[in-house]
Amino acid sequence: MKFVLRQGLGYSTVHQISDYLRRHGTGHHWIERYRSDIFVFVSDDADELILRREFSRLLDAVNDTETDGTRCR
C-alpha cells in the first residue's frame, strides 16, 4: 500500500513513522520522494493498519489504480 505525507510535513515526521513501524510493525516499509511529495510504502497488512490507525492525520492513502494522482481518503 502507498501513502503520501501531507503537505507541510517533512523528514522528522517520516522518521517518527519509520521508528514506530520498526518498533510495532513488521518493519517492511520504504520511503520515496517524487517531486514535492514524500511517499511511504508498506507491504504488510499489519503495517497498513498501523498507518491507517496511528498516522491518519499525517498521511493520505494513494489509490494506485488512479493515473491522475488522485488521493484516497
N, C-alpha and C positions, 0 to 999 in steps of 0.2 A: 504494500500500500504506500502511496505517496502523499505527503502533506507539505504544505508550503507555510513558511513562517510569515506571520502577518507583518505588514509594512511597519517600519519604525523600530523593529526588534532586530537585534544583532547577534554577534557570536557569543556574548555572555549567556544569552538565552539558549543558544544551541548547546553550549557546554552544560548548562543546567539540565536540559532534556537528555543529553547523552549520558551524563552521570547517573541520572535517575534510571534510565533504561539498563545501564550496566549493573546497577545495584538490585533492581526489582524485576527486570525482564530477562529475556534471553541474551540480550547484548548484541544481537544480529541486526545492526542498523548502519546506515551510512548517510552522509550529508553531501549534497551537491549544491553548487552555486551556479545559477544560469542568469546572466544579465543582472538584474537588480533583485532577483528572487533567491531565497535560500530554501532548499527542499530537504526534507527528512524522509528517508525511505526505511521501511521495516518489512521484513519478510516473514514474520511470525505473527499469527493471530493474537497471541498474548500481548505482544508489543503494540500492535494496533489498538487493542483495547486500552492499554495504558495511555497511549497518546490521546485517544478519544475521551477518556475519563479524566485524566490528570492535567492535560495540556490543551483542552478545547478552546480556552480563552487566548491561546498563543498561536495555534495552528489551524489551518483550514485544510480539509481533505481535498485532494485533487482527483477528479474523475479522469482516468487515463483514456477513456473512450472518446472524450471530447478533444477535438483538434484545435479549438479556438481559445484554449487556455482557461476555459470556464472552471471556476472553483465550486466544489460541492459544499453544502452547509449541513 
